[in-house]
Amino acid sequence: AAARGAKYTALAMGSPEGYDAAEKAITYAATKEGGWVLLKNVHLATGWLQQLEKKLHRLQPVASFKLFMTMDIGARVPVSLLATSQLVVYEPPASIKSSLERSLTKIPAEVMDRGPNERSRLHVLLAWMHSVILAR
């Protein structure tokens, strides 16, 4: 968002206060400034999502408005909302080995080769811990 000069707002959807803040942020970003809004954990607000869907159909957003939502797979999210969205699904690797490989390939070689040696060991340890946590 910053690279494109758009204002970015992130909101957690775990409580009714989050619903009110999300509605205000979406209305403002969609109609006035064209910013980006990220709603985290919308699977916790499935009832509110139906209201959001109706609101999105009523709004006439500016072209630069973007709405992003994160959710767990298998949540009871309205199918019509999913059908009108662009979906990106991220599933963690199935094993510790594949997760570790994925994490370590994301670190550029220049970063791993930079001194001191403890830095590269720290990267490996953090990648290992991350892989174990994902596997559990």
C-alpha positions as protocol buffer text, in pm:
chain_id: "A"
residue {
  index: 1
  type: ALA
  ca { x: 0 y: 0 z: 0 }
}
residue {
  index: 2
  type: ALA
  ca { x: 279 y: 240 z: 92 }
}
residue {
  index: 3
  type: ALA
  ca { x: 456 y: 180 z: -239 }
}
residue {
  index: 4
  type: ARG
  ca { x: 137 y: 274 z: -424 }
}
residue {
  index: 5
  type: GLY
  ca { x: 64 y: 573 z: -202 }
}
residue {
  index: 6
  type: ALA
  ca { x: -253 y: 424 z: -56 }
}
residue {
  index: 7
  type: LYS
  ca { x: -356 y: 445 z: 307 }
}
residue {
  index: 8
  type: TYR
  ca { x: -362 y: 106 z: 479 }
}
residue {
  index: 9
  type: THR
  ca { x: -586 y: 8 z: 771 }
}
residue {
  index: 10
  type: ALA
  ca { x: -575 y: -331 z: 948 }
}
residue {
  index: 11
  type: LEU
  ca { x: -849 y: -440 z: 1187 }
}
residue {
  index: 12
  type: ALA
  ca { x: -903 y: -753 z: 1396 }
}
residue {
  index: 13
  type: MET
  ca { x: -1256 y: -891 z: 1381 }
}
residue {
  index: 14
  type: GLY
  ca { x: -1285 y: -1063 z: 1719 }
}
residue {
  index: 15
  type: SER
  ca { x: -1536 y: -832 z: 1889 }
}
residue {
  index: 16
  type: PRO
  ca { x: -1836 y: -606 z: 1817 }
}
residue {
  index: 17
  type: GLU
  ca { x: -1606 y: -304 z: 1850 }
}
residue {
  index: 18
  type: GLY
  ca { x: -1410 y: -444 z: 1558 }
}
residue {
  index: 19
  type: TYR
  ca { x: -1728 y: -460 z: 1350 }
}
residue {
  index: 20
  type: ASP
  ca { x: -1800 y: -91 z: 1406 }
}
residue {
  index: 21
  type: ALA
  ca { x: -1442 y: 11 z: 1331 }
}
residue {
  index: 22
  type: ALA
  ca { x: -1442 y: -205 z: 1017 }
}
residue {
  index: 23
  type: GLU
  ca { x: -1765 y: -52 z: 888 }
}
residue {
  index: 24
  type: LYS
  ca { x: -1629 y: 299 z: 938 }
}
residue {
  index: 25
  type: ALA
  ca { x: -1295 y: 215 z: 776 }
}
residue {
  index: 26
  type: ILE
  ca { x: -1459 y: 45 z: 476 }
}
residue {
  index: 27
  type: THR
  ca { x: -1708 y: 326 z: 422 }
}
residue {
  index: 28
  type: TYR
  ca { x: -1439 y: 594 z: 444 }
}
residue {
  index: 29
  type: ALA
  ca { x: -1186 y: 410 z: 228 }
}
residue {
  index: 30
  type: ALA
  ca { x: -1441 y: 304 z: -34 }
}
residue {
  index: 31
  type: THR
  ca { x: -1613 y: 636 z: -82 }
}
residue {
  index: 32
  type: LYS
  ca { x: -1357 y: 903 z: 1 }
}
residue {
  index: 33
  type: GLU
  ca { x: -990 y: 814 z: -18 }
}
residue {
  index: 34
  type: GLY
  ca { x: -963 y: 477 z: -191 }
}
residue {
  index: 35
  type: GLY
  ca { x: -739 y: 315 z: 69 }
}
residue {
  index: 36
  type: TRP
  ca { x: -677 y: -49 z: 151 }
}
residue {
  index: 37
  type: VAL
  ca { x: -855 y: -222 z: 440 }
}
residue {
  index: 38
  type: LEU
  ca { x: -744 y: -555 z: 588 }
}
residue {
  index: 39
  type: LEU
  ca { x: -996 y: -743 z: 803 }
}
residue {
  index: 40
  type: LYS
  ca { x: -820 y: -1013 z: 1003 }
}
residue {
  index: 41
  type: ASN
  ca { x: -992 y: -1333 z: 1120 }
}
residue {
  index: 42
  type: VAL
  ca { x: -1329 y: -1272 z: 957 }
}
residue {
  index: 43
  type: HIS
  ca { x: -1423 y: -1634 z: 1035 }
}
residue {
  index: 44
  type: LEU
  ca { x: -1497 y: -1503 z: 1387 }
}
residue {
  index: 45
  type: ALA
  ca { x: -1767 y: -1272 z: 1250 }
}
residue {
  index: 46
  type: THR
  ca { x: -1971 y: -1487 z: 1010 }
}
residue {
  index: 47
  type: GLY
  ca { x: -2299 y: -1317 z: 1102 }
}
residue {
  index: 48
  type: TRP
  ca { x: -2153 y: -975 z: 1038 }
}
residue {
  index: 49
  type: LEU
  ca { x: -2015 y: -1087 z: 701 }
}
residue {
  index: 50
  type: GLN
  ca { x: -2369 y: -1107 z: 562 }
}
residue {
  index: 51
  type: GLN
  ca { x: -2419 y: -741 z: 654 }
}
residue {
  index: 52
  type: LEU
  ca { x: -2081 y: -659 z: 499 }
}
residue {
  index: 53
  type: GLU
  ca { x: -2178 y: -830 z: 176 }
}
residue {
  index: 54
  type: LYS
  ca { x: -2498 y: -624 z: 149 }
}
residue {
  index: 55
  type: LYS
  ca { x: -2304 y: -307 z: 226 }
}
residue {
  index: 56
  type: LEU
  ca { x: -2046 y: -383 z: -43 }
}
residue {
  index: 57
  type: HIS
  ca { x: -2323 y: -423 z: -301 }
}
residue {
  index: 58
  type: ARG
  ca { x: -2473 y: -85 z: -204 }
}
residue {
  index: 59
  type: LEU
  ca { x: -2141 y: 103 z: -210 }
}
residue {
  index: 60
  type: GLN
  ca { x: -1999 y: 252 z: -522 }
}
residue {
  index: 61
  type: PRO
  ca { x: -1629 y: 246 z: -432 }
}
residue {
  index: 62
  type: VAL
  ca { x: -1355 y: 450 z: -588 }
}
residue {
  index: 63
  type: ALA
  ca { x: -1124 y: 256 z: -818 }
}
residue {
  index: 64
  type: SER
  ca { x: -829 y: 243 z: -577 }
}
residue {
  index: 65
  type: PHE
  ca { x: -1027 y: 86 z: -288 }
}
residue {
  index: 66
  type: LYS
  ca { x: -915 y: -267 z: -191 }
}
residue {
  index: 67
  type: LEU
  ca { x: -1063 y: -491 z: 77 }
}
residue {
  index: 68
  type: PHE
  ca { x: -856 y: -785 z: 203 }
}
residue {
  index: 69
  type: MET
  ca { x: -986 y: -1049 z: 443 }
}
residue {
  index: 70
  type: THR
  ca { x: -804 y: -1328 z: 625 }
}
residue {
  index: 71
  type: MET
  ca { x: -985 y: -1637 z: 750 }
}
residue {
  index: 72
  type: ASP
  ca { x: -945 y: -2001 z: 840 }
}
residue {
  index: 73
  type: ILE
  ca { x: -1024 y: -2258 z: 575 }
}
residue {
  index: 74
  type: GLY
  ca { x: -1357 y: -2427 z: 638 }
}
residue {
  index: 75
  type: ALA
  ca { x: -1513 y: -2133 z: 816 }
}
residue {
  index: 76
  type: ARG
  ca { x: -1882 y: -2061 z: 760 }
}
residue {
  index: 77
  type: VAL
  ca { x: -1828 y: -1766 z: 531 }
}
residue {
  index: 78
  type: PRO
  ca { x: -2111 y: -1675 z: 291 }
}
residue {
  index: 79
  type: VAL
  ca { x: -2054 y: -1855 z: -38 }
}
residue {
  index: 80
  type: SER
  ca { x: -2175 y: -1557 z: -240 }
}
residue {
  index: 81
  type: LEU
  ca { x: -1905 y: -1341 z: -79 }
}
residue {
  index: 82
  type: LEU
  ca { x: -1640 y: -1597 z: -175 }
}
residue {
  index: 83
  type: ALA
  ca { x: -1779 y: -1624 z: -527 }
}
residue {
  index: 84
  type: THR
  ca { x: -1738 y: -1249 z: -588 }
}
residue {
  index: 85
  type: SER
  ca { x: -1387 y: -1239 z: -442 }
}
residue {
  index: 86
  type: GLN
  ca { x: -1041 y: -1321 z: -566 }
}
residue {
  index: 87
  type: LEU
  ca { x: -912 y: -1598 z: -342 }
}
residue {
  index: 88
  type: VAL
  ca { x: -557 y: -1671 z: -237 }
}
residue {
  index: 89
  type: VAL
  ca { x: -512 y: -1985 z: -29 }
}
residue {
  index: 90
  type: TYR
  ca { x: -200 y: -2041 z: 175 }
}
residue {
  index: 91
  type: GLU
  ca { x: -149 y: -2378 z: 336 }
}
residue {
  index: 92
  type: PRO
  ca { x: 162 y: -2448 z: 538 }
}
residue {
  index: 93
  type: PRO
  ca { x: 386 y: -2733 z: 418 }
}
residue {
  index: 94
  type: ALA
  ca { x: 291 y: -3080 z: 539 }
}
residue {
  index: 95
  type: SER
  ca { x: 618 y: -3176 z: 706 }
}
residue {
  index: 96
  type: ILE
  ca { x: 891 y: -3013 z: 911 }
}
residue {
  index: 97
  type: LYS
  ca { x: 1145 y: -3084 z: 638 }
}
residue {
  index: 98
  type: SER
  ca { x: 943 y: -2915 z: 362 }
}
residue {
  index: 99
  type: SER
  ca { x: 861 y: -2622 z: 589 }
}
residue {
  index: 100
  type: LEU
  ca { x: 1228 y: -2581 z: 679 }
}
residue {
  index: 101
  type: GLU
  ca { x: 1327 y: -2592 z: 311 }
}
residue {
  index: 102
  type: ARG
  ca { x: 1065 y: -2334 z: 225 }
}
residue {
  index: 103
  type: SER
  ca { x: 1180 y: -2100 z: 502 }
}
residue {
  index: 104
  type: LEU
  ca { x: 1548 y: -2130 z: 421 }
}
residue {
  index: 105
  type: THR
  ca { x: 1501 y: -2076 z: 47 }
}
residue {
  index: 106
  type: LYS
  ca { x: 1329 y: -1743 z: 124 }
}
residue {
  index: 107
  type: ILE
  ca { x: 1646 y: -1608 z: 290 }
}
residue {
  index: 108
  type: PRO
  ca { x: 1882 y: -1461 z: 28 }
}
residue {
  index: 109
  type: ALA
  ca { x: 2233 y: -1607 z: 11 }
}
residue {
  index: 110
  type: GLU
  ca { x: 2385 y: -1264 z: 73 }
}
residue {
  index: 111
  type: VAL
  ca { x: 2209 y: -1248 z: 409 }
}
residue {
  index: 112
  type: MET
  ca { x: 2317 y: -1598 z: 510 }
}
residue {
  index: 113
  type: ASP
  ca { x: 2681 y: -1534 z: 409 }
}
residue {
  index: 114
  type: ARG
  ca { x: 2713 y: -1205 z: 594 }
}
residue {
  index: 115
  type: GLY
  ca { x: 2913 y: -1216 z: 914 }
}
residue {
  index: 116
  type: PRO
  ca { x: 2920 y: -1295 z: 1192 }
}
residue {
  index: 117
  type: ASN
  ca { x: 2868 y: -1673 z: 1162 }
}
residue {
  index: 118
  type: GLU
  ca { x: 2620 y: -1665 z: 1448 }
}
residue {
  index: 119
  type: ARG
  ca { x: 2380 y: -1475 z: 1224 }
}
residue {
  index: 120
  type: SER
  ca { x: 2341 y: -1768 z: 981 }
}
residue {
  index: 121
  type: ARG
  ca { x: 2306 y: -2008 z: 1276 }
}
residue {
  index: 122
  type: LEU
  ca { x: 2033 y: -1787 z: 1416 }
}
residue {
  index: 123
  type: HIS
  ca { x: 1849 y: -1793 z: 1082 }
}
residue {
  index: 124
  type: VAL
  ca { x: 1861 y: -2174 z: 1078 }
}
residue {
  index: 125
  type: LEU
  ca { x: 1740 y: -2196 z: 1439 }
}
residue {
  index: 126
  type: LEU
  ca { x: 1452 y: -1955 z: 1376 }
}
residue {
  index: 127
  type: ALA
  ca { x: 1353 y: -2144 z: 1061 }
}
residue {
  index: 128
  type: TRP
  ca { x: 1362 y: -2471 z: 1257 }
}
residue {
  index: 129
  type: MET
  ca { x: 1147 y: -2329 z: 1537 }
}
residue {
  index: 130
  type: HIS
  ca { x: 901 y: -2185 z: 1285 }
}
residue {
  index: 131
  type: SER
  ca { x: 875 y: -2525 z: 1110 }
}
residue {
  index: 132
  type: VAL
  ca { x: 810 y: -2708 z: 1436 }
}
residue {
  index: 133
  type: ILE
  ca { x: 541 y: -2460 z: 1537 }
}
residue {
  index: 134
  type: LEU
  ca { x: 368 y: -2491 z: 1199 }
}
residue {
  index: 135
  type: ALA
  ca { x: 376 y: -2869 z: 1221 }
}
residue {
  index: 136
  type: ARG
  ca { x: 194 y: -2867 z: 1555 }
}
